Amino acid sequence: MKSDTSSFGQPSTVKHESALIDPPELEDQEDTLLEKIKTLMSKMAEWIEYLLQFVPFVNSRKKRDVRQKDTEKFEKKKLKIFIGTWNMHGKLPPYNLNPFIEPPSTKHEVKDLYLKRNHNHPYHILVIGTQECQHNIKHSVLFPSKEEWEQRLKTYLGDDYILVKTETMAALHLAVFVWERCKDWVKDYQHGEVPTGFANLFGNKGGIGISLLFGNISLCFINSHLAAHQDKVKERNHDVKKICKELKLKGFSPSDKVFTNVTDRFDYTFWFGDMNYRVDLERSRVDDLIRQNDIETLLKSDQLLYELKEFPYFKGFNEAPLNFYPTFKLDITHRVSHYNQEHPPLISYQSSPALIESGTLRYDTSDKQRVPSWTDRILWKSRNIKKKVDVLSYTSQMNVVGFSDHRPVTGCFLVEFDWNQSSQEAKKKLKSRKKRRRFLLYI
């Protein structure tokens, strides 16, 4: 019998063949083990996913994510419109207009001319209405030019948007832009103004308007600054009536001219601006409700909401729910130089009774103690009640630099518009024009 030890009594280096494992066989066993682990983990993942559907929070979040994806679909029969309004207190804002107008994105997620159902750039139509813009009212009566503001807007929006038309009356200004890709869809436009100020002759108050024929639908945009002060509801209603009857936007078809109210001559009308309607409550009561974040109770005393139901010239107009704080009258907390450079904040005021938890909203602390109100609004009207306007956003930008006693209000809307039908109608009109030209040349 052979010994496994050497002649020196040490273990022999000779090994039994049965104790040896070939390296390739070891690798094969490792691969098999890894595959088994992967299979087991895959089955575990399937079981976890199955069990999670019975957990309410996770399941609802999953459904919410699906809904969010659905809402961001491309709208093939909608026109997307952005509207912004701001009383600038006789000044211009700093060069960065965000968050009043978000800067256009360099990367657009678009499909032909269809845009996603969200409130982000791009928009088919972008409308900016300002009051007390660039200069105060007295200065603007003599020097109404808003050239600097217009240039600022064009520079800020860049090549993505084309300026169609502007309208100016004293301190009122209105600018209508269209998305560069659909500039050829603007077939015609009109513009006009109605002063309702001193003796109904001066433009310190009143309304200005621009209407567009976009494809086969007509749109009207009215920017107004109505009579001021808490108890001047009748005067504000008078301004509205005068604008409705005297704004010289005739519409784009012969049948439109029969309407005496300008807001009945277009498929869609948007009316916005410093409407100046107030909250009919005592200042102390309003302060308490703001501190309690009780917007619902405040709105019960809102003058404009009442007039929308009762005043005939507001018939057909709608407004999205007001889910933001009153936009007037806030303390001026920042200065802006003539060159629109922001200076450090002014000396801090004493705490206002209406100071919100964040400490950023400080309503009128002067001796006048004006009642905080939603003076800045955006209304809309559809001539055909079957054609609805979808509201994607309606809010106030409360965190802008406080150089004005107003805060801007913005909204994003969708109106019905069949791109294919409008394109076919345009082609038919083009063919009829060509035939008419040939006939004239023939005779």
C-alpha positions in Angstrom: 0.0 0.0 0.0 1.4 3.3 -1.1 2.0 6.0 1.5 0.9 9.6 1.0 3.8 11.0 2.8 7.3 11.6 1.5 10.5 10.1 2.8 10.9 13.2 5.0 7.5 12.6 6.8 5.8 15.5 5.0 2.5 15.2 3.1 3.0 14.1 -0.5 2.3 16.6 -3.3 0.5 13.9 -5.2 -3.3 14.4 -5.1 -6.1 12.0 -5.8 -7.8 12.6 -9.1 -11.2 12.5 -7.3 -10.2 15.6 -5.3 -9.5 17.7 -8.4 -12.1 20.0 -10.0 -11.5 21.2 -13.5 -11.7 25.1 -13.8 -14.2 25.1 -16.8 -16.7 23.0 -14.8 -16.5 25.5 -11.9 -17.4 28.4 -14.3 -20.4 26.5 -15.6 -21.7 26.0 -12.1 -21.3 29.7 -11.3 -23.2 30.7 -14.4 -26.0 28.3 -13.5 -26.2 29.8 -10.0 -26.4 33.3 -11.4 -29.2 32.3 -13.7 -31.1 30.8 -10.8 -30.7 34.0 -8.8 -31.9 36.1 -11.7 -34.9 33.9 -12.2 -35.8 34.1 -8.5 -35.4 37.9 -8.4 -37.6 38.3 -11.5 -40.3 36.2 -9.9 -40.0 38.3 -6.7 -40.4 41.5 -8.7 -43.6 40.1 -10.3 -45.0 39.2 -6.9 -44.1 42.7 -5.5 -45.8 44.4 -8.4 -48.9 42.2 -8.0 -49.1 42.9 -4.2 -48.6 46.7 -4.7 -51.8 47.0 -6.6 -53.7 46.4 -3.4 -51.9 49.3 -1.6 -54.2 52.3 -2.0 -51.5 55.1 -2.1 -49.3 53.4 -4.6 -52.2 52.4 -6.8 -53.7 55.9 -6.8 -50.3 57.5 -7.6 -49.9 55.1 -10.5 -53.3 56.1 -11.9 -52.4 59.8 -11.4 -49.2 59.3 -13.4 -51.3 57.8 -16.2 -53.7 60.7 -16.1 -50.9 63.2 -16.2 -49.5 61.5 -19.3 -53.0 61.7 -20.9 -53.3 65.4 -20.1 -50.0 66.1 -21.8 -51.2 64.7 -25.1 -50.9 66.7 -28.3 -54.1 68.7 -29.0 -55.0 68.3 -32.7 -58.2 70.4 -32.5 -57.2 73.2 -30.1 -55.6 76.6 -30.3 -53.4 77.4 -27.3 -53.5 81.0 -26.0 -51.5 82.7 -23.2 -52.8 86.0 -21.7 -51.0 88.2 -19.2 -52.1 91.4 -17.6 -50.3 93.8 -15.3 -50.7 97.3 -13.9 -47.1 98.4 -13.7 -47.5 101.5 -11.6 -46.0 103.8 -14.2 -42.7 101.9 -14.6 -41.1 99.0 -16.5 -40.1 95.8 -14.8 -36.5 94.5 -14.7 -35.3 93.0 -17.9 -36.0 89.4 -16.6 -39.8 89.2 -17.0 -40.0 85.8 -15.3 -42.3 84.7 -13.7 -44.8 87.1 -15.4 -43.7 85.6 -18.7 -41.6 82.5 -18.5 -38.7 82.5 -20.9 -39.3 80.5 -24.1 -37.7 77.1 -24.0 -35.1 76.2 -26.6 -36.4 72.7 -26.8 -40.0 72.5 -28.0 -41.9 69.2 -27.8 -44.3 69.7 -30.7 -45.9 67.7 -33.4 -46.5 69.7 -36.6 -48.6 72.6 -35.4 -50.1 70.6 -32.5 -49.1 71.6 -28.9 -49.3 69.7 -25.7 -52.1 70.2 -23.2 -50.0 72.2 -20.6 -49.4 75.8 -19.7 -45.8 76.0 -20.9 -44.3 77.4 -24.1 -44.9 77.4 -26.9 -48.3 79.0 -27.4 -50.0 79.6 -30.8 -51.0 83.1 -29.6 -49.4 85.1 -26.8 -51.1 88.3 -25.6 -49.8 90.9 -23.1 -51.9 93.7 -21.8 -50.5 96.3 -19.4 -51.9 99.4 -17.6 -49.8 102.3 -16.4 -47.1 100.9 -18.6 -43.6 102.6 -18.8 -44.9 106.0 -17.7 -47.5 107.1 -15.2 -51.0 108.1 -16.5 -50.3 111.9 -16.7 -47.1 111.5 -18.5 -48.6 108.9 -20.9 -51.4 111.3 -22.0 -48.7 113.5 -23.5 -46.1 110.8 -24.4 -48.0 107.6 -25.1 -45.2 105.7 -26.9 -44.4 102.3 -25.5 -41.6 101.6 -27.9 -39.2 100.6 -25.1 -41.6 98.1 -23.7 -42.4 96.6 -27.1 -38.7 96.1 -27.8 -38.3 94.5 -24.4 -41.0 92.0 -25.2 -39.6 91.2 -28.7 -36.1 90.7 -27.3 -37.3 88.5 -24.4 -39.5 86.3 -26.6 -36.9 86.0 -29.3 -37.4 84.4 -32.7 -40.1 82.0 -31.4 -42.8 84.6 -31.6 -43.8 87.2 -34.2 -45.4 90.5 -33.2 -48.6 90.9 -35.1 -50.0 94.1 -33.8 -49.8 96.5 -30.9 -52.3 99.1 -29.7 -51.6 102.0 -27.3 -53.9 104.6 -25.6 -52.2 106.8 -23.0 -50.9 104.3 -20.3 -52.7 101.3 -21.8 -50.8 98.9 -24.1 -51.8 95.7 -25.8 -49.4 93.4 -27.8 -50.4 90.3 -29.7 -47.8 87.8 -30.8 -48.1 84.5 -32.7 -45.9 81.5 -32.7 -43.5 81.7 -35.6 -44.6 78.4 -37.1 -48.2 79.6 -37.5 -47.6 83.2 -38.5 -49.2 82.5 -42.0 -52.5 81.5 -40.3 -53.2 85.1 -39.3 -55.3 86.3 -42.3 -56.4 89.7 -41.0 -56.6 91.9 -37.9 -58.3 95.0 -36.6 -57.6 97.4 -33.8 -59.3 100.2 -31.9 -59.6 102.2 -28.7 -62.3 103.8 -26.5 -61.4 106.5 -23.9 -63.6 106.6 -20.8 -61.6 109.0 -18.7 -62.2 112.6 -17.9 -65.2 113.8 -19.9 -65.1 110.5 -21.8 -62.4 112.0 -23.9 -59.1 111.2 -22.2 -57.4 107.9 -22.3 -56.4 107.7 -18.6 -59.2 105.1 -18.4 -60.9 103.1 -21.1 -60.2 100.1 -23.3 -58.2 99.0 -26.3 -58.7 96.0 -28.5 -57.1 93.9 -31.2 -59.0 91.2 -33.2 -57.5 88.4 -35.3 -58.8 86.3 -38.1 -56.8 83.1 -37.4 -57.5 80.5 -40.0 -61.3 80.2 -40.0 -62.0 81.6 -36.5 -62.1 85.1 -35.1 -60.6 86.2 -31.8 -61.0 89.5 -29.9 -58.6 90.7 -27.1 -59.7 93.7 -25.0 -57.4 95.3 -22.4 -59.1 97.8 -20.1 -58.4 100.1 -17.1 -61.8 101.0 -15.6 -62.9 103.6 -13.1 -61.1 103.4 -9.7 -62.3 103.5 -6.0 -64.4 101.2 -3.9 -67.8 102.8 -4.4 -67.5 103.4 -8.2 -69.3 100.2 -9.4 -71.7 102.2 -11.6 -68.9 104.1 -13.2 -67.1 100.9 -14.0 -70.2 99.4 -15.5 -70.6 102.5 -17.6 -67.0 102.1 -18.9 -67.8 98.5 -19.8 -71.0 99.5 -21.7 -69.2 102.3 -23.6 -66.4 100.0 -24.7 -68.8 97.3 -25.8 -70.8 99.8 -27.9 -68.0 102.0 -29.3 -64.9 99.8 -29.8 -64.5 99.8 -33.6 -63.7 96.2 -34.3 -66.3 95.3 -37.0 -65.6 91.6 -37.3 -64.5 89.6 -40.3 -67.8 88.8 -42.0 -70.8 90.9 -43.1 -73.1 89.2 -40.6 -70.8 90.4 -37.7 -71.7 94.0 -38.3 -75.3 93.6 -37.2 -74.2 93.2 -33.6 -74.1 96.4 -31.5 -72.0 94.8 -28.8 -68.4 94.2 -30.0 -68.0 91.1 -27.9 -70.8 89.4 -30.0 -68.9 89.8 -33.3 -66.2 87.2 -32.7 -66.0 83.5 -32.1 -64.0 84.1 -28.9 -63.5 87.2 -26.8 -61.0 87.7 -24.0 -61.4 90.7 -21.8 -58.7 91.5 -19.2 -56.9 94.2 -17.4 -57.2 96.3 -14.3 -61.0 96.0 -14.0 -60.8 97.8 -10.6 -63.8 95.9 -9.1 -63.3 95.6 -5.4 -64.2 93.5 -2.4 -67.2 94.9 -0.5 -66.0 94.4 3.1 -64.2 96.4 5.8 -60.4 96.3 5.8 -60.2 94.6 9.1 -62.5 91.8 8.0 -60.6 91.3 4.8 -57.3 91.1 6.8 -58.7 88.4 9.1 -60.0 86.3 6.1 -56.6 86.6 4.3 -54.8 85.5 7.5 -57.2 82.5 7.7 -56.7 81.8 4.0 -60.5 81.9 3.6 -60.6 82.9 -0.1 -64.1 81.4 -0.4 -65.7 83.9 2.0 -63.9 86.8 0.5 -65.2 86.0 -3.0 -68.8 86.2 -1.8 -68.2 90.0 -1.5 -66.4 90.4 -4.8 -68.1 93.1 -7.0 -67.1 91.6 -10.4 -68.5 88.2 -9.6 -71.8 89.8 -8.8 -71.8 92.0 -12.0 -71.0 89.0 -14.2 -74.4 87.6 -13.2 -76.4 90.8 -13.2 -74.9 93.4 -15.6 -76.3 92.8 -19.2 -73.0 93.7 -21.0 -71.2 90.9 -19.1 -73.7 88.3 -20.4 -71.9 85.2 -21.6 -68.6 86.0 -20.0 -66.9 83.5 -17.7 -64.0 83.4 -15.3 -61.9 80.5 -13.9 -62.0 80.1 -10.1 -59.9 82.6 -8.2 -57.4 80.5 -6.2 -54.9 83.2 -5.4 -54.7 86.1 -3.0 -56.0 89.6 -3.9 -53.6 91.3 -6.4 -54.2 94.9 -5.1 -53.2 97.0 -3.2 -49.7 95.9 -2.0 -46.9 98.1 -0.6 -44.1 99.2 -2.9 -41.1 97.3 -1.6 -38.6 97.8 -4.4 -37.4 100.6 -6.6 -36.7 100.4 -10.3 -34.5 103.1 -11.9 -35.2 104.8 -15.2 -32.9 102.2 -16.7 -35.0 99.4 -15.1 -32.3 98.3 -12.8 -33.5 96.9 -9.5 -32.3 98.8 -6.4 -32.1 97.3 -2.9 -35.5 97.1 -1.1 -36.8 100.2 0.5 -36.8 100.7 4.3 -39.1 97.9 5.7 -42.6 98.9 6.6 -44.2 98.0 9.9 -45.9 94.7 9.8 -49.2 94.9 8.0 -52.3 93.4 9.6 -52.6 91.4 6.4 -49.1 90.0 6.5 -49.2 86.4 5.2 -47.3 83.7 6.9 -44.5 84.0 4.3 -44.1 87.6 5.1 -44.0 88.6 1.4 -47.5 90.0 1.0 -47.9 93.3 2.7 -51.1 95.1 1.8 -51.6 98.9 2.0 -50.1 100.2 5.2 -50.7 103.8 4.3 -53.3 106.0 6.0 -55.8 105.1 3.3 -55.8 101.4 4.2 -57.3 100.4 0.9 -59.2 97.1 0.9 -57.2 94.2 -0.7 -59.1 93.2 -3.9 -58.9 91.2 -7.1 -58.8 94.2 -9.4 -56.8 92.3 -12.1 -58.8 89.7 -14.0 -59.1 87.7 -17.2 -62.6 86.9 -18.6 -63.6 85.1 -21.7 -66.7 84.6 -23.9 -67.6 82.1 -26.6 -70.1 83.2 -29.2 -71.3 79.6 -29.6 -72.1 78.2 -26.2 -71.4 74.7 -27.5 -67.7 75.6 -28.1 -66.1 75.7 -24.7 -62.9 77.3 -23.5 -60.5 75.0 -21.6 -58.6 76.7 -18.8 -55.1 75.2 -18.3 -54.0 77.8 -15.7 -55.3 81.0 -14.1 -53.1 82.5 -11.4 -51.3 85.5 -10.1 -47.6 85.9 -9.9 -47.4 87.1 -6.3 -43.6 86.7 -6.0 -42.5 89.2 -8.6 -40.4 92.2 -7.7 -42.5 94.6 -5.7 -42.1 97.8 -7.7 -45.9 98.0 -8.4 -48.9 98.0 -6.1 -50.5 95.3 -8.3 -49.4 91.8 -9.1 -49.7 90.3 -12.6 -52.3 87.8 -13.5 -51.8 85.2 -16.2 -53.9 82.5 -17.9 -53.5 79.8 -20.5 -56.5 78.7 -22.5 -57.5 76.2 -25.2 -60.1 77.1 -27.8 -61.6 74.8 -30.4 -59.9 75.0 -33.7 -59.8 72.3 -36.4 -56.4 72.7 -38.2 -57.4 70.3 -41.0 -60.7 72.0 -41.8 -59.2 75.4 -41.6 -56.4 74.4 -44.0 -58.9 73.0 -46.5 -61.0 76.1 -46.4 -57.9 78.2 -47.0 -57.0 76.1 -50.0 -60.6 76.5 -51.4 -60.4 80.2 -51.0 -57.0 80.3 -52.7 -58.4 78.3 -55.7 -61.4 80.6 -56.0 -59.1 83.6 -56.0 -57.0 82.1 -58.8 -60.1 81.3 -60.9 -61.3 84.9 -60.4 -57.9 86.2 -61.6 -57.9 83.9 -64.6 -61.4 85.1 -65.5 -60.4 88.8 -65.2 -57.4 88.2 -67.4 -59.5 86.3 -69.9 -62.1 89.1 -70.3 
